[in-house]
Amino acid sequence: MLERICAAVWGWPTLLLFLCCAVVFTVRTGFLQLSGMKDSMHCFFGGSKKEQHVDVSAFQSVCTALAASIGTGNIVGVCVALSVGGPGAVFWMCLSAFLGEATGYAENYLGVLYREKDSHGKWRGGAMYTLRNGLRSVIGSKAAHISGLIYAGLCVVSALGMGNAVQVNTAAVAVEAAFGVSPYVTGFLCAVLTAVLMYKGRASIAKLTEKIVPVSCFVFFTACIAVLIKQMRNLPMVFLDILRSAFGVRSIGGGFSASILRNAMLTGVRRGIFSNEAGLGTSVSAHAAVDGVTPHEQGLRSMAEIFIDTVVMCTLTALCVLSVPGAVQQTPEKMFSFALSALFGDAAGKIVSVCLAMFAFSTLIGWSFFGNESICFMFGNKGTLPFVFLYGLIAFVGSIIPFDFVWAAADLVNAMLAFLNLPALLLLANKTEKPKIKSQLLTS
C-alpha cells in the first residue's frame, strides 16, 4: 500500500514541482551553478575570515550535511536506478542535481537569514525556522508556526526511520556478511557511540563527521577510480549508451522509444532528488549552526555538497557498473560488488561492505544532528535527553530487525517535507538576491 501511495505521490507533478523550483532559482541567481562553481568549491574546502569556532565550523557543517546525504543510496540506490531506468537515468540524475544546486543554495541562504540564537548563544536554524520566521508576513504568525512544527515533526520521523533504523540495519548486514560480526554487536556499538555523541552535543557530532566523511569518500573514490582505469577502453561506449538511453534511442539504427525516454527521465530525476535531498530542507540545520558566516557562503557550500554527492559519487558508481561487462545484468544489490570484483577479486565484497557500513554510519550520525535540531525547535533543550535515548534504542533495534517498509514510508515523509519546504522557498524567493560573487565572498 505504501509503495502504491509513494508511486502516486512521487509522480510527475511532484517532480515538476522540484524542477520548477530549481529553474526559478537557477534563473534568479543568474546560473550560479556555472558562474559560482569556483567560489563554491573554494568555500567548501576553505573557511571564512569572519567565522567564529564557537560551536560548529563551516567545514564541519558541510561534512555533517554530506554525512546525512551520502548513504547506501549512493551505491544500491544508483544500481536500482540503472536496473529500472537504464543507462540514461545517469544523465537525468546529473541534470536534476545541476538544477537542484540552485534550490540548495536558496534553502540554505534563507536558512541562515532566518536562523536565531538559543538561550546559550548558539545558532539554531533549519527549514522549520524558515517556515516560522520567514512566512510570518505572508501567511500569518500562527499558520507559519504550525507549518514549522509540522515540518519539525516529520523531520524527527524521518530521522528515526530512514536516517537511523534503515542505515543501522544496512551496516549490520554488511559487516556480518564481510567479517562475521553479529548484528547485535554492531547495533550495540552504533547505539552507544551515537548516544554518547548526541549527549555530548552537536559539536561532537560535527567533529566526528569532519573525520569520517573524508575517509569514507576517499575509500570509495579510490576503489572506483581504480576500476575505471582498468576499464578505460569501455568508457567511450558507456558514455554513448548513457546519451542514447537518456533521449530514448534504443541503439544505432534502432529508432526512438518513448518508454525508454520516460523511464530514464523519471528514474534519473527521482534518484537525483533522493540522493542529494535538495529541496527537502534537511541540510539547513547544519549550515545554520555556523557562527560568523553569510547566507551567500553557506548557500555556495550547499551547492558543492550536491555536486559531490550526486554528480561525482553517484556517477562513479554508475560508470563502474556500466563499464564492467555483465555487472548491469546482476541484481541491484550485487551490481557494484560484481564491478569491483573485476579488479579486486574476492576482496570486492569486503570493500563494498566497508563502504556501505561507513556510509550508513555517517548517515546515522548526520541525521541525529537534524533530528535533535527539530526536537529542540519543538520542545527546547529539555527534549534532547529523551531523544538521545530513543535514537539509541532505535539504532539497536534496527540492527536486528529489517525495516523494509521504512524505505517506502521514508519516501512518503520526504514528499511531505518537500510539500512544505518548496512552496515556502518560492514565496520567499524575493529574499534571495542575485549574488555578486567576488564582492560577497569572505573566504581567504
TORKOL-4160 file (C-alpha; in steps of 0.2 Angstrom, whole numbers, padded with zeros to 4 digits, m for minus):
444
<pt num="1" X="0000" Y="0000" Z="0000"/>
<pt num="2" X="0014" Y="0012" Z="0005"/>
<pt num="3" X="0023" Y="0008" Z="m0012"/>
<pt num="4" X="0007" Y="0012" Z="m0022"/>
<pt num="5" X="0005" Y="0028" Z="m0012"/>
<pt num="6" X="0023" Y="0033" Z="m0015"/>
<pt num="7" X="0022" Y="0030" Z="m0033"/>
<pt num="8" X="0007" Y="0041" Z="m0034"/>
<pt num="9" X="0015" Y="0055" Z="m0023"/>
<pt num="10" X="0032" Y="0054" Z="m0032"/>
<pt num="11" X="0024" Y="0056" Z="m0049"/>
<pt num="12" X="0027" Y="0069" Z="m0062"/>
<pt num="13" X="0018" Y="0083" Z="m0053"/>
<pt num="14" X="0030" Y="0082" Z="m0038"/>
<pt num="15" X="0045" Y="0080" Z="m0049"/>
<pt num="16" X="0039" Y="0095" Z="m0059"/>
<pt num="17" X="0037" Y="0105" Z="m0043"/>
<pt num="18" X="0056" Y="0101" Z="m0039"/>
<pt num="19" X="0061" Y="0106" Z="m0056"/>
<pt num="20" X="0051" Y="0121" Z="m0057"/>
<pt num="21" X="0058" Y="0127" Z="m0041"/>
<pt num="22" X="0076" Y="0123" Z="m0047"/>
<pt num="23" X="0073" Y="0133" Z="m0063"/>
<pt num="24" X="0066" Y="0148" Z="m0054"/>
<pt num="25" X="0082" Y="0149" Z="m0043"/>
<pt num="26" X="0093" Y="0145" Z="m0057"/>
<pt num="27" X="0087" Y="0160" Z="m0067"/>
<pt num="28" X="0086" Y="0171" Z="m0051"/>
<pt num="29" X="0104" Y="0168" Z="m0046"/>
<pt num="30" X="0110" Y="0170" Z="m0064"/>
<pt num="31" X="0115" Y="0152" Z="m0067"/>
<pt num="32" X="0126" Y="0152" Z="m0051"/>
<pt num="33" X="0130" Y="0134" Z="m0054"/>
<pt num="34" X="0141" Y="0139" Z="m0068"/>
<pt num="35" X="0147" Y="0157" Z="m0063"/>
<pt num="36" X="0149" Y="0152" Z="m0045"/>
<pt num="37" X="0157" Y="0135" Z="m0047"/>
<pt num="38" X="0175" Y="0140" Z="m0042"/>
<pt num="39" X="0169" Y="0150" Z="m0027"/>
<pt num="40" X="0158" Y="0136" Z="m0022"/>
<pt num="41" X="0172" Y="0124" Z="m0021"/>
<pt num="42" X="0183" Y="0137" Z="m0013"/>
<pt num="43" X="0170" Y="0139" Z="0001"/>
<pt num="44" X="0168" Y="0121" Z="0003"/>
<pt num="45" X="0187" Y="0117" Z="0006"/>
<pt num="46" X="0191" Y="0134" Z="0015"/>
<pt num="47" X="0184" Y="0143" Z="0030"/>
<pt num="48" X="0178" Y="0161" Z="0032"/>
<pt num="49" X="0188" Y="0176" Z="0038"/>
<pt num="50" X="0174" Y="0181" Z="0050"/>
<pt num="51" X="0170" Y="0163" Z="0055"/>
<pt num="52" X="0170" Y="0160" Z="0074"/>
<pt num="53" X="0173" Y="0142" Z="0080"/>
<pt num="54" X="0160" Y="0144" Z="0094"/>
<pt num="55" X="0151" Y="0128" Z="0091"/>
<pt num="56" X="0152" Y="0121" Z="0073"/>
<pt num="57" X="0164" Y="0126" Z="0060"/>
<pt num="58" X="0160" Y="0129" Z="0041"/>
<pt num="59" X="0169" Y="0113" Z="0035"/>
<pt num="60" X="0161" Y="0103" Z="0049"/>
<pt num="61" X="0144" Y="0109" Z="0044"/>
<pt num="62" X="0146" Y="0103" Z="0026"/>
<pt num="63" X="0153" Y="0087" Z="0032"/>
<pt num="64" X="0138" Y="0085" Z="0043"/>
<pt num="65" X="0126" Y="0088" Z="0029"/>
<pt num="66" X="0136" Y="0077" Z="0017"/>
<pt num="67" X="0136" Y="0063" Z="0031"/>
<pt num="68" X="0117" Y="0063" Z="0031"/>
<pt num="69" X="0115" Y="0063" Z="0012"/>
<pt num="70" X="0129" Y="0051" Z="0007"/>
<pt num="71" X="0122" Y="0034" Z="0011"/>
<pt num="72" X="0118" Y="0017" Z="0005"/>
<pt num="73" X="0108" Y="0026" Z="m0009"/>
<pt num="74" X="0124" Y="0031" Z="m0017"/>
<pt num="75" X="0128" Y="0013" Z="m0021"/>
<pt num="76" X="0112" Y="0002" Z="m0020"/>
<pt num="77" X="0101" Y="0016" Z="m0025"/>
<pt num="78" X="0111" Y="0020" Z="m0041"/>
<pt num="79" X="0111" Y="0002" Z="m0046"/>
<pt num="80" X="0092" Y="0001" Z="m0043"/>
<pt num="81" X="0090" Y="0017" Z="m0055"/>
<pt num="82" X="0101" Y="0008" Z="m0068"/>
<pt num="83" X="0090" Y="m0008" Z="m0067"/>
<pt num="84" X="0074" Y="0002" Z="m0069"/>
<pt num="85" X="0078" Y="0017" Z="m0079"/>
<pt num="86" X="0093" Y="0010" Z="m0089"/>
<pt num="87" X="0110" Y="0020" Z="m0093"/>
<pt num="88" X="0100" Y="0036" Z="m0097"/>
<pt num="89" X="0095" Y="0038" Z="m0079"/>
<pt num="90" X="0113" Y="0044" Z="m0076"/>
<pt num="91" X="0111" Y="0059" Z="m0087"/>
<pt num="92" X="0094" Y="0065" Z="m0080"/>
<pt num="93" X="0101" Y="0061" Z="m0062"/>
<pt num="94" X="0116" Y="0073" Z="m0065"/>
<pt num="95" X="0105" Y="0086" Z="m0074"/>
<pt num="96" X="0092" Y="0086" Z="m0059"/>
<pt num="97" X="0107" Y="0088" Z="m0047"/>
<pt num="98" X="0114" Y="0103" Z="m0058"/>
<pt num="99" X="0097" Y="0112" Z="m0057"/>
<pt num="100" X="0095" Y="0106" Z="m0039"/>
<pt num="101" X="0111" Y="0116" Z="m0034"/>
<pt num="102" X="0101" Y="0132" Z="m0036"/>
<pt num="103" X="0087" Y="0125" Z="m0024"/>
<pt num="104" X="0100" Y="0120" Z="m0011"/>
<pt num="105" X="0108" Y="0137" Z="m0012"/>
<pt num="106" X="0091" Y="0146" Z="m0009"/>
<pt num="107" X="0086" Y="0135" Z="0005"/>
<pt num="108" X="0102" Y="0137" Z="0014"/>
<pt num="109" X="0103" Y="0156" Z="0010"/>
<pt num="110" X="0086" Y="0158" Z="0018"/>
<pt num="111" X="0091" Y="0146" Z="0032"/>
<pt num="112" X="0105" Y="0157" Z="0038"/>
<pt num="113" X="0094" Y="0173" Z="0035"/>
<pt num="114" X="0080" Y="0166" Z="0047"/>
<pt num="115" X="0090" Y="0157" Z="0060"/>
<pt num="116" X="0090" Y="0163" Z="0078"/>
<pt num="117" X="0101" Y="0161" Z="0094"/>
<pt num="118" X="0095" Y="0150" Z="0109"/>
<pt num="119" X="0097" Y="0154" Z="0127"/>
<pt num="120" X="0115" Y="0148" Z="0126"/>
<pt num="121" X="0120" Y="0159" Z="0112"/>
<pt num="122" X="0121" Y="0145" Z="0099"/>
<pt num="123" X="0114" Y="0147" Z="0082"/>
<pt num="124" X="0098" Y="0137" Z="0078"/>
<pt num="125" X="0091" Y="0135" Z="0061"/>
<pt num="126" X="0083" Y="0124" Z="0049"/>
<pt num="127" X="0068" Y="0124" Z="0037"/>
<pt num="128" X="0057" Y="0124" Z="0052"/>
<pt num="129" X="0064" Y="0141" Z="0057"/>
<pt num="130" X="0062" Y="0147" Z="0039"/>
<pt num="131" X="0044" Y="0142" Z="0039"/>
<pt num="132" X="0040" Y="0150" Z="0056"/>
<pt num="133" X="0051" Y="0166" Z="0054"/>
<pt num="134" X="0050" Y="0169" Z="0035"/>
<pt num="135" X="0032" Y="0166" Z="0032"/>
<pt num="136" X="0025" Y="0176" Z="0046"/>
<pt num="137" X="0022" Y="0191" Z="0035"/>
<pt num="138" X="0015" Y="0180" Z="0021"/>
<pt num="139" X="0003" Y="0168" Z="0029"/>
<pt num="140" X="0002" Y="0175" Z="0047"/>
<pt num="141" X="0011" Y="0170" Z="0063"/>
<pt num="142" X="0000" Y="0156" Z="0069"/>
<pt num="143" X="0000" Y="0147" Z="0052"/>
<pt num="144" X="0018" Y="0150" Z="0050"/>
<pt num="145" X="0022" Y="0142" Z="0067"/>
<pt num="146" X="0011" Y="0127" Z="0064"/>
<pt num="147" X="0020" Y="0124" Z="0047"/>
<pt num="148" X="0036" Y="0124" Z="0056"/>
<pt num="149" X="0030" Y="0112" Z="0070"/>
<pt num="150" X="0023" Y="0100" Z="0056"/>
<pt num="151" X="0040" Y="0101" Z="0047"/>
<pt num="152" X="0050" Y="0098" Z="0063"/>
<pt num="153" X="0039" Y="0083" Z="0067"/>
<pt num="154" X="0041" Y="0075" Z="0050"/>
<pt num="155" X="0060" Y="0078" Z="0051"/>
<pt num="156" X="0060" Y="0068" Z="0068"/>
<pt num="157" X="0051" Y="0054" Z="0060"/>
<pt num="158" X="0062" Y="0053" Z="0045"/>
<pt num="159" X="0077" Y="0054" Z="0057"/>
<pt num="160" X="0071" Y="0039" Z="0067"/>
<pt num="161" X="0067" Y="0029" Z="0052"/>
<pt num="162" X="0077" Y="0032" Z="0036"/>
<pt num="163" X="0091" Y="0041" Z="0045"/>
<pt num="164" X="0093" Y="0028" Z="0059"/>
<pt num="165" X="0084" Y="0011" Z="0058"/>
<pt num="166" X="0087" Y="0008" Z="0040"/>
<pt num="167" X="0105" Y="0013" Z="0040"/>
<pt num="168" X="0110" Y="0003" Z="0055"/>
<pt num="169" X="0102" Y="m0012" Z="0048"/>
<pt num="170" X="0111" Y="m0010" Z="0032"/>
<pt num="171" X="0128" Y="m0008" Z="0041"/>
<pt num="172" X="0124" Y="m0023" Z="0052"/>
<pt num="173" X="0120" Y="m0034" Z="0037"/>
<pt num="174" X="0136" Y="m0028" Z="0028"/>
<pt num="175" X="0148" Y="m0031" Z="0042"/>
<pt num="176" X="0141" Y="m0048" Z="0046"/>
<pt num="177" X="0142" Y="m0053" Z="0028"/>
<pt num="178" X="0160" Y="m0047" Z="0026"/>
<pt num="179" X="0168" Y="m0050" Z="0043"/>
<pt num="180" X="0155" Y="m0062" Z="0053"/>
<pt num="181" X="0152" Y="m0049" Z="0066"/>
<pt num="182" X="0135" Y="m0052" Z="0075"/>
<pt num="183" X="0121" Y="m0038" Z="0071"/>
<pt num="184" X="0119" Y="m0037" Z="0090"/>
<pt num="185" X="0137" Y="m0031" Z="0092"/>
<pt num="186" X="0136" Y="m0019" Z="0078"/>
<pt num="187" X="0119" Y="m0012" Z="0084"/>
<pt num="188" X="0125" Y="m0010" Z="0102"/>
<pt num="189" X="0141" Y="m0001" Z="0096"/>
<pt num="190" X="0131" Y="0011" Z="0084"/>
<pt num="191" X="0118" Y="0014" Z="0098"/>
<pt num="192" X="0131" Y="0018" Z="0112"/>
<pt num="193" X="0143" Y="0028" Z="0101"/>
<pt num="194" X="0128" Y="0038" Z="0093"/>
<pt num="195" X="0120" Y="0041" Z="0110"/>
<pt num="196" X="0137" Y="0047" Z="0118"/>
<pt num="197" X="0140" Y="0059" Z="0104"/>
<pt num="198" X="0122" Y="0066" Z="0105"/>
<pt num="199" X="0123" Y="0068" Z="0124"/>
<pt num="200" X="0140" Y="0077" Z="0122"/>
<pt num="201" X="0132" Y="0089" Z="0110"/>
<pt num="202" X="0131" Y="0094" Z="0091"/>
<pt num="203" X="0149" Y="0100" Z="0091"/>
<pt num="204" X="0155" Y="0082" Z="0095"/>
<pt num="205" X="0144" Y="0075" Z="0081"/>
<pt num="206" X="0151" Y="0088" Z="0069"/>
<pt num="207" X="0169" Y="0084" Z="0074"/>
<pt num="208" X="0167" Y="0066" Z="0070"/>
<pt num="209" X="0158" Y="0069" Z="0053"/>
<pt num="210" X="0173" Y="0080" Z="0049"/>
<pt num="211" X="0184" Y="0065" Z="0051"/>
<pt num="212" X="0173" Y="0050" Z="0045"/>
<pt num="213" X="0166" Y="0058" Z="0029"/>
<pt num="214" X="0183" Y="0062" Z="0020"/>
<pt num="215" X="0189" Y="0045" Z="0024"/>
<pt num="216" X="0174" Y="0036" Z="0018"/>
<pt num="217" X="0174" Y="0046" Z="0002"/>
<pt num="218" X="0192" Y="0043" Z="m0001"/>
<pt num="219" X="0190" Y="0024" Z="0001"/>
<pt num="220" X="0175" Y="0025" Z="m0011"/>
<pt num="221" X="0184" Y="0036" Z="m0024"/>
<pt num="222" X="0200" Y="0026" Z="m0024"/>
<pt num="223" X="0191" Y="0009" Z="m0027"/>
<pt num="224" X="0180" Y="0017" Z="m0041"/>
<pt num="225" X="0194" Y="0026" Z="m0050"/>
<pt num="226" X="0205" Y="0010" Z="m0050"/>
<pt num="227" X="0191" Y="0000" Z="m0058"/>
<pt num="228" X="0188" Y="0014" Z="m0071"/>
<pt num="229" X="0206" Y="0015" Z="m0075"/>
<pt num="230" X="0206" Y="m0004" Z="m0079"/>
<pt num="231" X="0190" Y="m0002" Z="m0089"/>
<pt num="232" X="0195" Y="0014" Z="m0098"/>
<pt num="233" X="0193" Y="0007" Z="m0116"/>
<pt num="234" X="0175" Y="0004" Z="m0112"/>
<pt num="235" X="0171" Y="0021" Z="m0106"/>
<pt num="236" X="0168" Y="0029" Z="m0123"/>
<pt num="237" X="0154" Y="0016" Z="m0127"/>
<pt num="238" X="0147" Y="0019" Z="m0109"/>
<pt num="239" X="0145" Y="0037" Z="m0112"/>
<pt num="240" X="0137" Y="0034" Z="m0129"/>
<pt num="241" X="0125" Y="0022" Z="m0121"/>
<pt num="242" X="0120" Y="0034" Z="m0107"/>
<pt num="243" X="0116" Y="0048" Z="m0120"/>
<pt num="244" X="0107" Y="0036" Z="m0131"/>
<pt num="245" X="0096" Y="0030" Z="m0117"/>
<pt num="246" X="0094" Y="0047" Z="m0110"/>
<pt num="247" X="0085" Y="0053" Z="m0126"/>
<pt num="248" X="0075" Y="0037" Z="m0130"/>
<pt num="249" X="0087" Y="0029" Z="m0143"/>
<pt num="250" X="0087" Y="0010" Z="m0142"/>
<pt num="251" X="0103" Y="0008" Z="m0152"/>
<pt num="252" X="0112" Y="0013" Z="m0168"/>
<pt num="253" X="0098" Y="0012" Z="m0181"/>
<pt num="254" X="0086" Y="0006" Z="m0168"/>
<pt num="255" X="0074" Y="0021" Z="m0168"/>
<pt num="256" X="0066" Y="0031" Z="m0154"/>
<pt num="257" X="0057" Y="0024" Z="m0139"/>
<pt num="258" X="0046" Y="0035" Z="m0129"/>
<pt num="259" X="0045" Y="0022" Z="m0115"/>
<pt num="260" X="0065" Y="0022" Z="m0113"/>
<pt num="261" X="0065" Y="0041" Z="m0113"/>
<pt num="262" X="0051" Y="0041" Z="m0099"/>
<pt num="263" X="0059" Y="0028" Z="m0088"/>
<pt num="264" X="0076" Y="0036" Z="m0089"/>
<pt num="265" X="0070" Y="0053" Z="m0086"/>
<pt num="266" X="0058" Y="0049" Z="m0072"/>
<pt num="267" X="0070" Y="0037" Z="m0063"/>
<pt num="268" X="0085" Y="0049" Z="m0065"/>
<pt num="269" X="0076" Y="0064" Z="m0059"/>
<pt num="270" X="0069" Y="0055" Z="m0044"/>
<pt num="271" X="0086" Y="0047" Z="m0039"/>
<pt num="272" X="0095" Y="0064" Z="m0041"/>
<pt num="273" X="0082" Y="0071" Z="m0028"/>
<pt num="274" X="0083" Y="0057" Z="m0016"/>
<pt num="275" X="0102" Y="0057" Z="m0017"/>
<pt num="276" X="0106" Y="0075" Z="m0013"/>
<pt num="277" X="0090" Y="0080" Z="m0004"/>
<pt num="278" X="0090" Y="0097" Z="m0012"/>
<pt num="279" X="0073" Y="0104" Z="m0009"/>
<pt num="280" X="0069" Y="0094" Z="0007"/>
<pt num="281" X="0077" Y="0107" Z="0018"/>
<pt num="282" X="0086" Y="0094" Z="0029"/>
<pt num="283" X="0103" Y="0101" Z="0027"/>
<pt num="284" X="0099" Y="0118" Z="0033"/>
<pt num="285" X="0100" Y="0114" Z="0051"/>
<pt num="286" X="0119" Y="0110" Z="0049"/>
<pt num="287" X="0123" Y="0126" Z="0039"/>
<pt num="288" X="0113" Y="0137" Z="0050"/>
<pt num="289" X="0123" Y="0132" Z="0065"/>
<pt num="290" X="0139" Y="0140" Z="0060"/>
<pt num="291" X="0144" Y="0157" Z="0068"/>
<pt num="292" X="0151" Y="0172" Z="0058"/>
<pt num="293" X="0146" Y="0166" Z="0040"/>
<pt num="294" X="0135" Y="0175" Z="0027"/>
<pt num="295" X="0119" Y="0167" Z="0019"/>
<pt num="296" X="0129" Y="0168" Z="0002"/>
<pt num="297" X="0143" Y="0157" Z="0009"/>
<pt num="298" X="0133" Y="0143" Z="0016"/>
<pt num="299" X="0122" Y="0143" Z="0000"/>
<pt num="300" X="0138" Y="0141" Z="m0010"/>
<pt num="301" X="0144" Y="0127" Z="0002"/>
<pt num="302" X="0127" Y="0118" Z="m0001"/>
<pt num="303" X="0130" Y="0118" Z="m0020"/>
<pt num="304" X="0147" Y="0110" Z="m0018"/>
<pt num="305" X="0139" Y="0096" Z="m0007"/>
<pt num="306" X="0126" Y="0092" Z="m0020"/>
<pt num="307" X="0139" Y="0092" Z="m0034"/>
<pt num="308" X="0150" Y="0080" Z="m0024"/>
<pt num="309" X="0136" Y="0069" Z="m0018"/>
<pt num="310" X="0126" Y="0066" Z="m0035"/>
<pt num="311" X="0137" Y="0072" Z="m0050"/>
<pt num="312" X="0153" Y="0064" Z="m0043"/>
<pt num="313" X="0149" Y="0049" Z="m0031"/>
<pt num="314" X="0133" Y="0043" Z="m0039"/>
<pt num="315" X="0141" Y="0045" Z="m0057"/>
<pt num="316" X="0156" Y="0035" Z="m0051"/>
<pt num="317" X="0145" Y="0021" Z="m0045"/>
<pt num="318" X="0136" Y="0020" Z="m0062"/>
<pt num="319" X="0151" Y="0021" Z="m0073"/>
<pt num="320" X="0159" Y="0007" Z="m0063"/>
<pt num="321" X="0144" Y="m0004" Z="m0066"/>
<pt num="322" X="0141" Y="0000" Z="m0084"/>
<pt num="323" X="0160" Y="m0001" Z="m0089"/>
<pt num="324" X="0162" Y="m0019" Z="m0082"/>
<pt num="325" X="0154" Y="m0032" Z="m0094"/>
<pt num="326" X="0140" Y="m0042" Z="m0085"/>
<pt num="327" X="0138" Y="m0031" Z="m0070"/>
<pt num="328" X="0122" Y="m0022" Z="m0075"/>
<pt num="329" X="0114" Y="m0040" Z="m0078"/>
<pt num="330" X="0116" Y="m0043" Z="m0059"/>
<pt num="331" X="0103" Y="m0039" Z="m0046"/>
<pt num="332" X="0105" Y="m0021" Z="m0039"/>
<pt num="333" X="0112" Y="m0027" Z="m0023"/>
<pt num="334" X="0126" Y="m0036" Z="m0032"/>
<pt num="335" X="0130" Y="m0025" Z="m0046"/>
<pt num="336" X="0143" Y="m0014" Z="m0038"/>
<pt num="337" X="0152" Y="m0028" Z="m0029"/>
<pt num="338" X="0152" Y="m0038" Z="m0046"/>
<pt num="339" X="0160" Y="m0022" Z="m0054"/>
<pt num="340" X="0174" Y="m0021" Z="m0041"/>
<pt num="341" X="0177" Y="m0039" Z="m0042"/>
<pt num="342" X="0184" Y="m0036" Z="m0060"/>
<pt num="343" X="0199" Y="m0028" Z="m0051"/>
<pt num="344" X="0199" Y="m0034" Z="m0033"/>
<pt num="345" X="0193" Y="m0051" Z="m0035"/>
<pt num="346" X="0186" Y="m0059" Z="m0019"/>
<pt num="347" X="0191" Y="m0044" Z="m0009"/>
<pt num="348" X="0177" Y="m0034" Z="m0018"/>
<pt num="349" X="0163" Y="m0040" Z="m0006"/>
<pt num="350" X="0173" Y="m0034" Z="0009"/>
<pt num="351" X="0177" Y="m0017" Z="0000"/>
<pt num="352" X="0158" Y="m0014" Z="m0004"/>
<pt num="353" X="0154" Y="m0019" Z="0014"/>
<pt num="354" X="0166" Y="m0007" Z="0022"/>
<pt num="355" X="0159" Y="0007" Z="0010"/>
<pt num="356" X="0141" Y="0003" Z="0014"/>
<pt num="357" X="0145" Y="0002" Z="0033"/>
<pt num="358" X="0154" Y="0019" Z="0033"/>
<pt num="359" X="0141" Y="0027" Z="0023"/>
<pt num="360" X="0127" Y="0020" Z="0034"/>
<pt num="361" X="0135" Y="0026" Z="0050"/>
<pt num="362" X="0139" Y="0043" Z="0043"/>
<pt num="363" X="0121" Y="0045" Z="0038"/>
<pt num="364" X="0116" Y="0039" Z="0056"/>
<pt num="365" X="0126" Y="0052" Z="0065"/>
<pt num="366" X="0121" Y="0066" Z="0052"/>
<pt num="367" X="0103" Y="0063" Z="0054"/>
<pt num="368" X="0105" Y="0063" Z="0073"/>
<pt num="369" X="0110" Y="0081" Z="0071"/>
<pt num="370" X="0095" Y="0085" Z="0061"/>
<pt num="371" X="0083" Y="0076" Z="0072"/>
<pt num="372" X="0089" Y="0084" Z="0088"/>
<pt num="373" X="0088" Y="0101" Z="0080"/>
<pt num="374" X="0070" Y="0098" Z="0076"/>
<pt num="375" X="0067" Y="0091" Z="0094"/>
<pt num="376" X="0074" Y="0107" Z="0101"/>
<pt num="377" X="0063" Y="0118" Z="0089"/>
<pt num="378" X="0048" Y="0109" Z="0096"/>
<pt num="379" X="0052" Y="0106" Z="0115"/>
<pt num="380" X="0068" Y="0116" Z="0118"/>
<pt num="381" X="0084" Y="0109" Z="0125"/>
<pt num="382" X="0073" Y="0098" Z="0138"/>
<pt num="383" X="0068" Y="0087" Z="0123"/>
<pt num="384" X="0086" Y="0082" Z="0119"/>
<pt num="385" X="0089" Y="0069" Z="0133"/>
<pt num="386" X="0073" Y="0059" Z="0129"/>
<pt num="387" X="0078" Y="0060" Z="0110"/>
<pt num="388" X="0095" Y="0053" Z="0114"/>
<pt num="389" X="0088" Y="0038" Z="0122"/>
<pt num="390" X="0075" Y="0035" Z="0109"/>
<pt num="391" X="0088" Y="0037" Z="0095"/>
<pt num="392" X="0100" Y="0025" Z="0103"/>
<pt num="393" X="0086" Y="0012" Z="0106"/>
<pt num="394" X="0080" Y="0013" Z="0088"/>
<pt num="395" X="0098" Y="0011" Z="0082"/>
<pt num="396" X="0100" Y="m0006" Z="0092"/>
<pt num="397" X="0083" Y="m0012" Z="0087"/>
<pt num="398" X="0086" Y="m0008" Z="0069"/>
<pt num="399" X="0102" Y="m0018" Z="0068"/>
<pt num="400" X="0092" Y="m0035" Z="0072"/>
<pt num="401" X="0075" Y="m0031" Z="0063"/>
<pt num="402" X="0074" Y="m0027" Z="0045"/>
<pt num="403" X="0064" Y="m0012" Z="0041"/>
<pt num="404" X="0060" Y="m0014" Z="0023"/>
<pt num="405" X="0044" Y="m0005" Z="0024"/>
<pt num="406" X="0053" Y="0010" Z="0031"/>
<pt num="407" X="0060" Y="0014" Z="0014"/>
<pt num="408" X="0043" Y="0017" Z="0007"/>
<pt num="409" X="0037" Y="0026" Z="0022"/>
<pt num="410" X="0053" Y="0037" Z="0021"/>
<pt num="411" X="0049" Y="0041" Z="0003"/>
<pt num="412" X="0031" Y="0047" Z="0009"/>
<pt num="413" X="0038" Y="0058" Z="0023"/>
<pt num="414" X="0051" Y="0066" Z="0011"/>
<pt num="415" X="0037" Y="0071" Z="m0001"/>
<pt num="416" X="0028" Y="0079" Z="0014"/>
<pt num="417" X="0044" Y="0088" Z="0019"/>
<pt num="418" X="0046" Y="0094" Z="0001"/>
<pt num="419" X="0027" Y="0100" Z="0000"/>
<pt num="420" X="0031" Y="0111" Z="0015"/>
<pt num="421" X="0048" Y="0117" Z="0010"/>
<pt num="422" X="0047" Y="0121" Z="m0009"/>
<pt num="423" X="0032" Y="0132" Z="m0008"/>
<pt num="424" X="0040" Y="0142" Z="0006"/>
<pt num="425" X="0055" Y="0144" Z="m0005"/>
<pt num="426" X="0045" Y="0151" Z="m0019"/>
<pt num="427" X="0035" Y="0163" Z="m0008"/>
<pt num="428" X="0052" Y="0169" Z="m0001"/>
<pt num="429" X="0061" Y="0170" Z="m0017"/>
<pt num="430" X="0062" Y="0189" Z="m0017"/>
<pt num="431" X="0073" Y="0187" Z="m0001"/>
<pt num="432" X="0087" Y="0179" Z="m0011"/>
<pt num="433" X="0097" Y="0192" Z="m0020"/>
<pt num="434" X="0106" Y="0189" Z="m0036"/>
<pt num="435" X="0124" Y="0187" Z="m0029"/>
<pt num="436" X="0139" Y="0197" Z="m0034"/>
<pt num="437" X="0151" Y="0183" Z="m0032"/>
<pt num="438" X="0168" Y="0191" Z="m0028"/>
<pt num="439" X="0161" Y="0205" Z="m0018"/>
<pt num="440" X="0151" Y="0194" Z="m0006"/>
<pt num="441" X="0164" Y="0181" Z="m0003"/>
<pt num="442" X="0173" Y="0181" Z="0014"/>
<pt num="443" X="0184" Y="0166" Z="0011"/>
<pt num="444" X="0203" Y="0168" Z="0011"/>
